[in-house]
Amino acid sequence: MNRRDFLKLGGLASAALLMQFNPLGKMASLPVEVRAGGRLYRGANDGRVYVSENAGRTWQMHTDFGPEFSIFDMTADVRENVHAQLGFGGHSFQLILSPNGRVWRTA
């Protein structure tokens, strides 16, 4: 076996290990959280947003956008409005939670 064949096999084995364990895929599936208005909001890859009023000890489902949607990011602005970055079918868009905390609107 020459050096070139060894490097090909080494690269193939590395790629197979990464695909099997997929550490980056696990990171991408972690929920995103933001604190706003005394509440903690958590978005998940299954399109659901959860809210906690006791610092994360218990959670209630706030919104279910559906399994076709992914929640990529959640942030709060200086007025403590919650912004959510959602993905659908290869596209991305942003929603803002209304001040009453019930309705999502496009940004």
Contacts in CASP RR format, 6 or more apart in sequence:
PFRMAT RR
TARGET T0000
AUTHOR 0000-0000-0000
METHOD contacts of the structure
MODEL  1
MNRRDFLKLGGLASAALLMQFNPLGKMASLPVEVRAGGRLYRGANDGRVY
VSENAGRTWQMHTDFGPEFSIFDMTADVRENVHAQLGFGGHSFQLILSPN
GRVWRTA
28 45 0 8 1.000
29 45 0 8 1.000
31 42 0 8 1.000
31 43 0 8 1.000
31 44 0 8 1.000
31 45 0 8 1.000
32 42 0 8 1.000
32 43 0 8 1.000
32 71 0 8 1.000
32 72 0 8 1.000
32 73 0 8 1.000
32 74 0 8 1.000
33 40 0 8 1.000
33 41 0 8 1.000
33 42 0 8 1.000
33 43 0 8 1.000
33 74 0 8 1.000
34 40 0 8 1.000
34 41 0 8 1.000
34 74 0 8 1.000
34 75 0 8 1.000
34 76 0 8 1.000
34 82 0 8 1.000
35 41 0 8 1.000
35 76 0 8 1.000
36 76 0 8 1.000
36 80 0 8 1.000
36 81 0 8 1.000
36 82 0 8 1.000
37 76 0 8 1.000
37 80 0 8 1.000
38 53 0 8 1.000
39 51 0 8 1.000
39 52 0 8 1.000
39 53 0 8 1.000
40 51 0 8 1.000
40 52 0 8 1.000
40 53 0 8 1.000
40 55 0 8 1.000
40 56 0 8 1.000
41 49 0 8 1.000
41 50 0 8 1.000
41 51 0 8 1.000
41 62 0 8 1.000
41 74 0 8 1.000
41 82 0 8 1.000
41 97 0 8 1.000
42 49 0 8 1.000
42 50 0 8 1.000
42 51 0 8 1.000
42 52 0 8 1.000
42 59 0 8 1.000
42 74 0 8 1.000
43 49 0 8 1.000
43 50 0 8 1.000
43 71 0 8 1.000
43 74 0 8 1.000
43 84 0 8 1.000
44 50 0 8 1.000
44 71 0 8 1.000
45 70 0 8 1.000
45 71 0 8 1.000
46 66 0 8 1.000
46 67 0 8 1.000
47 64 0 8 1.000
47 65 0 8 1.000
47 66 0 8 1.000
47 67 0 8 1.000
47 69 0 8 1.000
47 70 0 8 1.000
47 71 0 8 1.000
47 86 0 8 1.000
48 61 0 8 1.000
48 63 0 8 1.000
48 64 0 8 1.000
48 65 0 8 1.000
48 66 0 8 1.000
48 71 0 8 1.000
49 61 0 8 1.000
49 62 0 8 1.000
49 63 0 8 1.000
49 64 0 8 1.000
49 65 0 8 1.000
49 71 0 8 1.000
49 74 0 8 1.000
49 84 0 8 1.000
50 59 0 8 1.000
50 60 0 8 1.000
50 61 0 8 1.000
50 62 0 8 1.000
51 59 0 8 1.000
51 60 0 8 1.000
51 62 0 8 1.000
52 58 0 8 1.000
52 59 0 8 1.000
52 60 0 8 1.000
63 104 0 8 1.000
65 71 0 8 1.000
65 86 0 8 1.000
68 88 0 8 1.000
68 89 0 8 1.000
69 86 0 8 1.000
69 87 0 8 1.000
69 88 0 8 1.000
70 86 0 8 1.000
70 87 0 8 1.000
70 88 0 8 1.000
71 84 0 8 1.000
71 85 0 8 1.000
71 86 0 8 1.000
71 87 0 8 1.000
72 85 0 8 1.000
72 86 0 8 1.000
72 87 0 8 1.000
72 92 0 8 1.000
73 84 0 8 1.000
73 85 0 8 1.000
74 82 0 8 1.000
74 83 0 8 1.000
74 84 0 8 1.000
74 85 0 8 1.000
75 82 0 8 1.000
75 83 0 8 1.000
76 82 0 8 1.000
76 83 0 8 1.000
77 83 0 8 1.000
81 96 0 8 1.000
81 97 0 8 1.000
81 99 0 8 1.000
82 96 0 8 1.000
82 97 0 8 1.000
82 101 0 8 1.000
83 94 0 8 1.000
83 95 0 8 1.000
83 96 0 8 1.000
83 97 0 8 1.000
83 107 0 8 1.000
84 94 0 8 1.000
84 95 0 8 1.000
84 96 0 8 1.000
84 97 0 8 1.000
84 104 0 8 1.000
85 92 0 8 1.000
85 93 0 8 1.000
85 94 0 8 1.000
86 92 0 8 1.000
86 93 0 8 1.000
86 94 0 8 1.000
86 95 0 8 1.000
87 93 0 8 1.000
93 106 0 8 1.000
93 107 0 8 1.000
94 106 0 8 1.000
94 107 0 8 1.000
95 104 0 8 1.000
95 105 0 8 1.000
95 106 0 8 1.000
95 107 0 8 1.000
96 104 0 8 1.000
96 105 0 8 1.000
96 106 0 8 1.000
96 107 0 8 1.000
97 103 0 8 1.000
97 104 0 8 1.000
98 104 0 8 1.000
98 105 0 8 1.000
END
